[in-house]
Amino acid sequence: MKRTKATKPQSKIFIVSLSLALLILVASGVWALTGGTNWTNVTDKINEGLNTLTETNLVIKTDKTRLAANGTSQTKITAQYPKTIGDITAEITSGSGTIQKQNQVESAAIFIYTSGTTPGSVEITFKASTITEKLYLELHDPTAPAAPQILSPTAGTSTNILKPEIIGTGPANTRIIISNNGQPNTSTTTDSKGAYKVRLERALTDGEQTLTAVAINDLDIGSPNSNSVTISIKTEPLTYDRNNIRVSPTPVVANQSFGIFIPVSLNTEQVQIEFENTTYQLTDFNGSSIYSKTLPAPLNPGSYSANLLLIDAANAVTRFDGAIQITVVDHN
């Protein structure tokens, strides 16, 4: 948020100090002339003068000072005074656009300015009682930035990586939004030479995925779409290594805790186990694709089974019912 103040603090302090001195001199004269009989009235006058002299400015804050001259760009403006002052108003005193008051709570008012279609400076005057403040905005030609390009991956590429790296070019120092199948996925920024390289933030799903990009300049104006790149995502099925599942201790003792360790395929992002009507989230502590968890053993000895759920980066779940068999013995 940007803040504007119309009066220079040093000059205002000087004026207040000088005026206060004059008030005291006048008060002293009145006291001398009246023999002290009207001191209460004089005190009231001094207090009234002090209240006027020590008025501070409205504090004006705005989200933006540069907008597109397209008739639709907007910014929120807050006008605030340190004490209750009554209605705060705003009007455009120079330039184009419209301003509307949204609400006012005590001494803070919120306005929405909508740009006009004529580039140039805009002056907005805010008023509260006898106090006036001005805010200046700049409207710029709403020219859209040039469309970016996606250089990699290339059309027709097939990969099992759910978050592939995207490489491309665009206007220098400009925000780039990459979408897959029309849905925004990842935001990045080009460097000073107009290059960008970023790994997708949200995983893609199996099948064909069409990637596009747009550039968004500092006026929030978007470019045309980039070239369209359709790739194919073919992931390996999520699996687990049944023969190397381990529990500790072995055998599991009734009514005590035990640890379980489950090796899974590298493309697994999450592992859950359903055991005795409860779902547990396992953790890969060492980044080795071996997920583990400490679980409570059943109260009674016997043979128990557990279901296994493997989840990939796109949150697709592969379920294995009865995947794990656990033998529980009496604690005696």
N, C-alpha and C positions, 0 to 999 in steps of 0.2 A: 504494500500500500504506500502511495506517495503522499507527502504532506506539504501543504502550502501555507505560508504565513505572509500576510501583506505588509505588516509594519515591522520595521527594523527594531529589535529589542533595545539597543543602546539608546537610540534617539527617543524611544518611548519612555524609558526610565528617566532620561534627562528632563523630558517634558513634564512627567509626573512630579519629579522632585521640585522643579521650578514652580509649578502650579501650586504644589502643597505649601511651599514657602510663602507664596503670595496670599494664599488663604489664611495662613497663620498671621501674616502682617495685617490683613484686613480685619481678622477677628480681634487682634490686639487693639486696633483702632476703634472698633465698635465697643470693645470693653472699656476703653478709656473714655469715650464720648458718653456712654450710658452709665458710667459709674458702677458697672457690674450688674445693673438691674436686669439686663436681657441676656445673661450668660447662657441660659438654657436654649434660647433661640439660636444664639451664635453657635453653640455646640451642634445643634441639629443641622445648621447650614454647613458646618465643617464636615460632618459625617456624610451629608448628601454630596458635597463636593468630592470627598474621598471616594465614595462609591462610584461616581462618574469617572474620576481620573484613573482608578485602578481597574476599570473594565478591561478584560483581556479579549483577544480576538477569537472568533470562531475558528476551530481547527477543522480543516477540510482534508479529507483523505479519499483517494480514488484508486481503483484497481489498475487503471491504465491512463496514460496521458497521450498515447498514440493510437489512433483508430483508423480503420478503413472508411473512406468516404463512399460508402455503398448503401447508406440508408438503413442498415440492419445491425451494424456493429454496436455493442453496448458496453458500458462500464458502470459499476456501482460506486456511488459517491456518498460518503458519510460526512455530515456537518454536525459538530459537537461543540457545546459550550460548557464550561466547568460548573455552572449552576443553572437552576431553572430560569428560563428567560422568555418563555412564551413560544409562539409559533415561529418556526424557521422556514423561510421561503427561498426559492431559487428561480432565476430566469436567465435565459440566454440573451446577453446584451450585445453580443457580436458573433458573427458566424452562423453556421447552419446546424440543424438538428433539433431534437426535442428533449425536454427533461420533465420527468414526472416524479412526484413525491410518493414513495411507497408507504412509509409510516414514520411516526415520531414517538419516541418513548422518552418522556421527561425532556432532557436537553439535548438529545441526539436524534437527528433525522436522517433517513436514508432516501436517496434519490437514484433514479436510473436515467442515465443519459443515452439516447440513441442517436447515432451519427446522422449527419445530413449527407448530401451527395456532392457537395462542393468542397474540394480540397482547400486547406488553409487553417488559420487559427480560429479557435472558438473561445469566447470569453463567457463565463458563467458567473453571475453575481448572486451571492447568498446574503440574506438579510435576517436579522433577529433583533427586534426592538430598534435601537439606533446604531447597531453594529453591522458593518458591511465587510464582506470578504470576497475575493475574486479567485477563480480557478481558470487556468488556461489549458486547453487541449489542442492537439494537432490532428487534423484529418489529412490522410494521405491517399494518393491515387490507388484504387483497389485492384491493382494488376496482379493476377495470379502468378505464382512462381512457376518455373519450368518443371515439366514432369520428370520425376526421377527414373532411373533404370535399374532393373535387377539383372546382374551379370552372372551370379551363381546362387543356387543351382541352375542349370540350363533346362529348358523344356524337354520332357521325356525322361528325366532322371528318375531312377528307382533307388530307394534307400530304405534301410531298416532303422534309421535314426529318427526318433519322433520329434526332436527339436533341432532340425538342421540349421547350419549357419547360412545366413543370407549376406551376400556381398553385392554392393551396387554403387551407383553414383547419383548425385543430385546437386541442387544449388548449395553453395558453400554455407556452412554454419546454419543449417536449416533442419528443423525437425522432420523426421521421416516416420510415417506410420505404415507398417506392413500388415496386410490382411491375408487371411486364407479363406477361400470360398466366400469372400465378401464380408467376413467378420474380422474387425480389428484384432490383431494378435500382439504386436510388439511395437514399441516406440523407441527410436534412436535419433541421433543427430549426426549430420555430415560434418567432416572436419573442414579446415580452412581451404582444402583443395577439392572439396565436394565429394569425398569418398566416405562410405560407411560400411561397417561389417558388424553383424550382430547375430547372436543365436536366438532363435525364437523363444519367447517367454512361456507360451502355452504349447503343450505337445499336440502334434497332429495325430489323426487317427488313421487306421488302415484304409487304403483306397486312394483314389485320385484327389489331389489337393491343388487348387489353383491359387497362386501367390500373386499379389499386386502390391504396389506401394504408391503413396501420395506424399508430396512435400507440403508442409504447413509453415508459412512465414510468420514473422513476429506480429503481423496484423491479424493472425488467425485466418488467413485466406489460403484455401487449399488449391493445389495444382490439379491438372487432369491426371488420370490414372497412368501408372507406368505400363510398360510392356507386361503382358500376362504370361506367367510361367506355370505350366501344369506338370506336377511331379507325381510319382506313385510311391506311397508308403506301404512297404511290405515287411512287417515285423515277424520275428520268429515267435512261435507259441511260447507262452510262459510255462516253465517246468520247474520241478523240484527233484532233488536227488534222494529218492526214497531209501536207498541202501545206506546212506550216510547221515540219516537223521539220528541225533543223539539225545538221550535224556540223562540227567544226573541228579541224584544218585540212581543207580540201577540195582535192584528194581526200585520203583517208586513206593514210598511208604505212605500208608493211609494217614490222612489228616496232617500231613506235613507238606512243605514246599519242595518243588523240584524245578530244575532248569531244563529247557528244551532248546535244541540247536538245529536249524533247518537250512541246508544249502539250497539255493534257488538259482535260476538262470540270471545272467547279467542284466537283462532288460527288465528285471523286476524292480519296481519302485517302492512297493509296500507289501508287507506280509501280515495277514491276520489269521488267527486260529480260533475256531469255535469249539469250546470244550465245556461240557457240563452246563449248557444253556447260557454261557457267557462268552462274549467275543473279546479277544485280547489282541492288541497291536504289538507286533514284534519289532525289534530294532536291530539294524546292522551297525554295530558299534565300531567295527574296524574297516568298513568299506570293502568287505571281502565277499559280499553277497551271501553271508551266513547270518541269518536272522535268529535272534534268541529272545527268551523271556523267562522270568521266574513265575511259575504258576502254582496255585494251591491244589494239592492232591485231594481227591474225593475222600469222604469220611470213612467209606467202607472199602475193603479189598475187593478185587475183581478185575475183569478185562473191560477196558474203556476205549472208545474211538473218538477221534477229533477230526473236524473238517478244516481244510486249508484253503485260504483265499489269497491269490496272488494278484497284484494290481500293477498295471504299467503306468508310464508317465502320462498317458491320456485318460487315466482313471478307468480303463477297461478292466473288468474283473474276470479272472479265470478261477473257477471253483472246483475243488477236489473233495467230494464227500467221502468220509471214512478214510482219509488219506493216512492217518497216523493211528497206530494201535499202541495203547499204553497199559501195561500190567501193573496193578497196584496190590501190594501185600500188606498184611496186618503188621502193625507197629511192634507187636510183641516178638 
